[in-house]
Amino acid sequence: MTLQAEELRAWIGRSETIQDAINPTPVIALTATLDHPSTPVETGTALPYLWHWLYFLPMHRQSEISADGHAKRGGFLPPVPLPRRMWAGSQFEFRSPLRVGDRVARTSTIDDVTVKEGRTGTLVFVKVRHEVRCNDSSDPALVEFHDIVYREAQGPNDVAPPPQAAPAEAQWKRSIVPDDVLLFRYSALTFNGHRIHYDRQYVTQVEGYPGLIVHGPLIATLLMDLLRRQMPQADVASFRFKAVRPTFDLHPFHLQGQPEADGKTIRLWACDHEGWLTMDATAVLR
């Protein structure tokens, strides 16, 4: 794997820029999907945090899609020869708002590629830096680091890592029922063809999971939405999340939050119906 690691690391520094416009229709659609009341979305309306994922969508041709619903390997991302790809986490700097009507450009750069040996075989970690600029500004309004992990297919004798208990106390709580429609709508809004989120036969019979997997970005968006519901005027400077354990659509899951004593740090997390931590996150206010 050493030579292959060198080949994959040759992708470090590769960059691409995608142009888009912050149109109102995706905002209206995600507002409905997250069960907020319908409100006018006018030019100049600031996007809620993480809703930039509704834009810069992956427009791969149908002939470029692989069996799992992702685009075939290669192109901008390195051609990692491992079958399973997961969104492991992200870190964000929110420098200025993105607003409806803005012309936006996202420059993405391969920041790092690391190959490691884990309990279940080889793991490849790819870190991508995204910078989003508005209306030809030289300064990014948003900086995001996106962590992707590739791994071997799950084997019949693989043992899952021990679960981690979520914090026992939370000031904020909200329960979510992740039904097929919610997952399908979010997949559609983000043009995400990954079959683990909507194809029950595929995810159970091919990838060996017990049910549909709730998108990590959807859970992260819901955690920020919990903050928004509790502190509508919060001015968030940074946010980070780490996916800890898969969340399946078989049971409700829970969003929880707790402001820290400093008044600026907000601890956010998600847990499953058994109380196991599934996502750990932190928001920092200005």
N, C-alpha and C positions, 0 to 999 in steps of 0.2 A: 504493500500500500504506500510505501515511501515515495516511489517515483510518481504514483498517481497523485499523492498529496502535493508534490511540487507542481504537477500539471494543473491541479485545481487552484493552487495559490497564484498561478499565472494570471488568473482572472482579477486579482486584487488591483484596484485602480480603474477598472473598466467603468464606463459611465454612459448614461443615456438621459435625454431630456424629453419629456412629454408635455404637450400643451393641452390646456382644457379651459373651460369656463364654468364658473359656479352658477349653474342654472337652478331655478327654484324647484323643479319637479322632483328630483331626488330628495330634497329636504322635506317636501310635503309627504312623500311616500314613507320616509323613515319616521316622520312624526306620527303617522298613522300606525306603522308597524310597532313602535314602542308605546302605543296607546296613550299618546298625548292628545288633548283636544285640538281640533283643527283651528289654526290661526292663519291670517294672511302672511305670506312670505314675500316681502317687498324687496326691491333693490336696496342694498345697503344692510340687510339683515345679517347679523354675524352668525356664522356656523357654530353650532354647539361643538364642544371639544370631541375630537376623533371622527366627526362627520366628514372630514376630508377624504375618508376611505370610500365615500360615494363617488369620487372622481378619480381620474387617471386610471380607468378600468383596463384590465388586460384584454385587448381586442385581438386575440389569436384566431386565425382561421380554423374552421372545423377540422380540416385535414391536419392541423398542427396539434391536435389534442390527443393525449395518450389515454391508456385504458382507465386510469384513475380519475380522469376528468381534468387534470392539470395539463398545461402545455408540455409538449415534449421537451426533454432536457437540452441544454445548450442555449445559444443566444446570449442574452444579457447575463443570466445566472449561470454559474459554472455547471458543466454536465456531470453532476454527481451520480455515480452508478449505483445508487441505493434506492429501493422502491418506495420507502415511506418518507413523506415530507410533512413537517408540522411547524406551525407558528409558535415559537417558544416564548416570545416576549418582545417588548418594545420599550424604548425610552424616548420621551418627547420634551422639546423646549417650545413653549408657546410664546412667541415674541410679539406678534400683533395679530389681530383677528383676520380670518378669511371671511369675505362678505359676498352675499348674493350679488351677482353682476360683475365680480372681479374676473379679469383674465389671469389665469394662473399657469405657472410652469413648474414642473417637478423635475429636479435633477437628481438622479439616483446613481450612487457610486458603490461598487463592491469595496467595503472597508476592510474586511478580513475574512479569511477562510482557514479553519482549523480542523484537523483530523485527529480523532481520539479513539481509543479502544475502551468500550464500556462493558457492562455485564453481559449484554446481549449482542455484542459484536462491535463493528466499526460504526462510529458516529462522525458526521461531518457537520460543522457549525459554520454558517455563512452569515456575516453581519453586513447589512446594507444601510448606507446613510442616504436619507432622502432630505432634500432641501426644497421647500415650496416657496416660490416668490410670486408676488401679486403685481399685476399691471406694470411689468418691466422694471420693478425695483431691483436694485443690486443687493439688497439685504433680504435674507429669507424671513418670511413671516413664521415659518414652522420648520423645525429640524426634528427629524425622526430617525432613530436607529432601530432597524427591524432585524430580529434574530430568528433565523431559520435553522432547523435541525433536520438532517436526513439520517435515516437509520435502516437497519435490516428489517425485513418482514418479520412479523411476530411469529415465533415458533411455538409448537404445542407444549414444550416443556419450559418456556420462559416464565419466570416468576416476577410478578409486578413488584416494584419497590414498595416498601412499607408506607402506608398512608400517614399523613400528618394531620393532627387535629386542628381545626380552625379555632381561633380565639373564642373563649366562652362567652364574653360579654361584648355587646355592640350597642351603640346609641341609635344607629340607623339600621333598619331591617326592611327588606322587601323580598317576597318570594315570586319566582317566575316559573310558569309551566311551559317547558320548551316543546311545544307540539310541532308536528310536521309542517304546518302552515307558517309558523314563525321562522323556522329554519329555511324553508323554501323562499320566503319573501326576502330574507336577508341575503341568501345566496344570489337571488335575482338582482337585488339592488346593487350588489358588489360584483356582479357578473362572475361569480365564483362557481366554476364547474366541478369542483372537487366533490366526488360522489359520496364521500363519507358523511356529508351533511344532509343528503336528501334521498339517497338510493339505499333503502333498507336491505334489499337482497345483496347488493354489493358489499356494504359495510359489514354485514354479519357473515356472509359465506366466503368472501374473498379476503377481507382484511381481519376477520375473526373477532370483531368487537360485538358487544351485546346489543347495541342499538345505535341510532344515529348520533353523531358527535356534534355537540353544540360548538359553533365557531368560537375560537378564542377571541378574535376581534369583536364579536357580538357581546361576549361576556364583559370584555374591557369597556365597550361602549355603554353597556348597562351599568357598570360600576360608576363611570363618569356621569351617567344619567341619574344615578342615585344621589351623587353629590349635587347635581343641578337641581334636583327636586327638593333637597334639603337646604341648599344655599344658592338660590337662584342668581344672586349677584356676585358669586365667587369669581375672582380673577385668578385663574390658575396659571402659574409660571412654568411648572413642569409636572410630568406624570410618568410613571413607569409601572409596568406590570410584568409578571412572570407566570406562565402557565405551569401549574404544579401537578395536575392530575386531570385526565379527561372527564368531561361532563357529558352524560348521555341523556337522551330524550325520554328515558323510561320513568323518571320521577321528577318532581319539582326540584329546583335548586334555589339557593338563597344568596342574596346580595346583602352585604353588611358593611358598616362604616363606623369609624370612631375618630373624632377630632382629637389631636394630641394637645398636651398642655401648652405648647408654645403658640397655639392659635393659628398657625400657618400650615402645619403638617396634618394631612388627613390620611389616616390608614383605611384602606378599602380592601375587601376580600370577598371571594365567593366560596361557598361550600356546598357539598351535595346533601342529599336527604339523610345521610348517616352522620353528617357533621364533619366530614373530611374536607380539608382545604383543597380547593381546585384552582384558585388563582389568587395571587398575592399582589397587592398594588399600593402605591403611595402617590398622592397628589400634594404638591407644595403650592401654597397661595402666595401672591405678591404682598 
